[in-house]
Amino acid sequence: MLSTFFSTSRPVHYLMMFIIVVTIVLITILGDPQRHWWELITILIVLGSLALVEFIVSKNDLTSSSSYVLWCATILYLTYLVFDVQLHVITALFFILLAIRRLLSLRTGHSIIKKIFDATFWIAIATIFFHWSALLYLLVYVSIFLYVRNDFRHWATPLIAMGCVWMLLFTYDYVWDNHMISSIWQSYSSSYVWNKSVFQGQEFILFTLIILSVIGFFIYISKLIDIQQSVRPRFTIMTFMGLCGIALFLIDFESFSNGGYLFLLLPLSVFIARAVNAIEHKIFKEILLWIPILLLLSSFLLH
């Protein structure tokens, strides 16, 4: 069963996830005449993102030594094929994961300014690809508050990093006259979910993801006192990342359904994995680990 097979972290799990990603992406893209062959590059970006997820989880002790997070993240990530998430959004998620890796490493206390600069820089790059990635700037200041709030330089560093990216972007705009800055600014809009009168079938999968995320948030709040003081900031960062995804759901449902829901990928996978580790009843463990695959299959069937 899944709970037993993924209860450890072994190379066979990485090989299995690699085969699943490559097989499903190849079948979906090559089997659809409306898709272009160059979209196969998403395989590399997806695999790179999943490698970052595994690195983040293992290096920061977000779960016990298992492959539950890798399993959940892989299956949930593949829903991008159903929602026709564009390459630029998937690329933005990759840069966001790079930023999360740097923010969580602030716990070591080494190279603080460099890590803050790097994290902000990656989020700024992600914003170029997907404008709502700007919500993740919140994570930078949350991380500073949790780890290194006593030095003014740490609070100013994100502004410098953002300024560097925008100066480079301004220079690019000025030389090649592509109006990229104005297009990014104009892309911000509101599309409230409660204004929609008709929902597509697969959009109900998004509601399920939101419900699971909200449940995870309240469980985190209720169990906060039981989490060790040393690891509490890491889960707080994960929680705020999930809250950014929920905020996007409320602010711009269209952007959320076009790929913004991938903001929930890491925190939701960690939540499910920790729930599996906490539950002793094997049947409930299996049910939790089958949720991602049921969501993936349902999204394909409802498409």
N, C-alpha and C positions, 0 to 999 in steps of 0.2 A: 504494500500500500504506500501512498505518497508520504505519509508522516514518517514511516520507517525508512523509506528509501532516501529521503532528503534530510534525515536527522543528523547526518554528518556532512562534512565538506570534503568532497573527493574529486579528483580530476575527471572521473566519469560524468559527474554532474555538469561540468563545464562543456564537455564534449556533447552531451545530450542537448544542452541549451543551444549550442552552436548549430547542431543539426536541425533542431526545431525551427530556429530563426531562418536559416538559409532555405530550408525546404518550403516553409509556408510563404516566405517572401517571393521565392522563385515561382511557385505555383500561382500565386495571386497576380504577380506582375506579368509573367509570360503568358498566363492564361486569359488575360484581359486585353483585347486588341486596342482598347482606348488608352492603355498605358504605354509609356515609352521605355525602351530598354535602358536608357541612362538612369532611370529610377532605381536600378539595381545598386547604385552607390549607397542607397539607404542601408543596405546590409552592413556595410562597414561602419556607418554612423551608429546604427542600432547596437551592433556588437561592441563598439567602443563605449557607448553609454552604459551598457550592461556590465562591462568590465569595470567602469568607474563605480557603478552601484555596488558591486561586490567588493571593490577596494575600500570604499567609504565605510561599508558595514563591518568588514573584517578588521580594519585598522582602528575603528572607534568603538568596538565592542557594543554595537547597537543591539545585537542579538547574540545568542549563544552560537557556538561553532556548528553551524548547519547551513544548508542551502535553501532554506525556506524563502528567504528574501529574493534570491536569484530566480527561483521558480516563479514566484508571484510577479516579480518585475518583468520577467521575460514574457509571460503570457499576457499580462496587462498591456505591455508595450505594443504587442502585435495587433492590438485593436486599432492602431493608427491606419492599418490597411483598409479597414471598414469605413472609417471616418474620413478617408482621403486626406489625411494630414500632409501638408506640403513639406517639401524637403527643408525649406528654410526654418520651419518650426522645429523639426527634428534636430536640425543643427543648433538651434538656440538652446534646446534642452541639454545637448552635449556640453555647451559652454557653461550652462547653469550648474551642471554636476561638477565641472571643474572648480567653479566658485565654491560650492558646498564643501568640496574636499579641502580647500584652503581655509575656509571658515572653521571647520571642525578641528583643524590642526592647530588653531590658536590655543588649544588647551595645553600644548607643550610649553608655551611661554617663550619660544625661540622665534626670532625674525618676525616679530609682531607686525611692524609697519609694512614689511614686504608682503606678508600674507594678506593683510587687509587691502593693500594696493592691488595685488593679483586678483583677489576675489571680486573686488569692485570692477576691475578691468574686464574680467570675463563676463560679468553681468552686463556691462556696457556694450560689449561685443554682441552678446545675446540679444540685447535690445534692438540692435540694428537688424537682426534677422526676424525677430518677433517682438513688436513694440511693447506688449504687455509684460515682457520680461522685466520691465522697470519696477514692477511690484516687488521683485526680489531684492531691490536695494534695502528694503526693510530688514532683510535677514542680516545684512552687513552691520547695521546699527544695533540690532538685537544681539548679535555675536559680540560686538564691542562692549556693550553693556554687561553681558554675562561674564566676559573674560578679562577685559583690559580697559575698564571705564575710567581709570584714574589718571590717564595721561591725555591732555588736550590734543596732542599730535595724532593720536589714534582716531579721534573724531573728525579731524580735518583731512586725513589721508584719503577717504573715499571721494571727497570733492576734487582732490587733485587727480585721482585716477579717472573720474568721470570727465574732468576737463581735458585730460590728455586724449581720450578717445574722441571727444567731440571736436577738439581742435584738428585731429587727423581727419575726421569726417568732413569738417568744414573745408579743410584744404582740398580734399578730394572733390567736394562739391564745386569749389571755386575753379579748380583746374579743368575738370571734365564737364562741368555745368549739367550735372545729372539731377539736381534738385532732390537729393536723397533726404536731406534734413527736413525739408518741407513735407515730403511724402510720409516720413515717419510721424511727424507731428499731426498731419491730417488723418492718419490712420486710427488715431484714438477716437473712439465713439462708444456709445452706450447701446446695448441691445438687451433689454431686460426680459428675463425668462417669463415673467408673469404677463407680458404683453403679447406673447405668442398664443395664437388660437389653435394651431394645428402642430402636432409634434410627429416627427418621423419615428418609425419603430425603434431604430437603434439609439435614438436620443434617450430612451428610457434607461439604457445602460449607464448613461451619464448621471442620471438621478440616483441610480444604485451606488455609483462611486461616491457621490456627494453624501448620501446617507451613511455609507460605511466610514467616510472621513469624519463626519460629525460625531458618529458613535465613538470613533477612535479618539477624537478630541476630548469628549466628556469622560471617557475612561482614563485618559492621561491626567486630566484635572483631578479626578477622584482618587487616583493612585499616586499622585505626585509625592505625597508624604512618604510613600514606601520606596521610592527610587533613591538610590544612594546619592548623596550630595555631590560626589565627584563626577557622576555621569549625568546628572540632571540637566545641565546646560545643553548637552548634545541632543537630548530628546526635546528640549524646548525649541531648539533650532528646527528640528524635524516638524514639530507642531506648527511653528510659524510658517514653514514652507507649505504645509497643508492648508493653513488659513489663507495664504496668498491664492491658492487654487480655488478655495471656497469664495473668496472675495471676487475673483474673476468671474466665477459662475454667476454672482449677483450683479456685477457691473456690466459685463458684456458676454451674454450667453453665446452669441454667435462665435466670438473668438475662442470661448471656452470649448465649444463643440468642434471647432476647427483645429484643435490641437492643444489649447490651453489646459485641458484636463490632464495632460501629461505632467503638469506641476505636482499632481497628486501621486505620481508613480512611486517615488522613493518613500515618502512618509507612510503611504497606505501599505506598501509592501512590508515595511518595518513593523507596522501595527499588526498586520495579519500574522507575521512570523512570531512576534512576541506573544500574541494571543495563543498561537499553537503551542508554544513552549510552556505557557502558563496553565493551559487546560490539561487535565489528567485523563479525561475520558477520550478514548481513542476514536470513537465515532465522530465526536465533535471536532477533533483534530482533522479528520479526513474531510469533513464538511467545509471547514475553513480553507483547506488547501484546494478543494474542488471549486470554490467560488470563482477564482480567476479564469479557470478553463470554461466554466459555465457562462461567464460573462462574455468571453471571446466567442464561443460557439453561438450564443444568443445574438451577438452583434452581427455575425455573418448571416444567420438565419433571418434576422429582421431587416437586413440591408435591402 
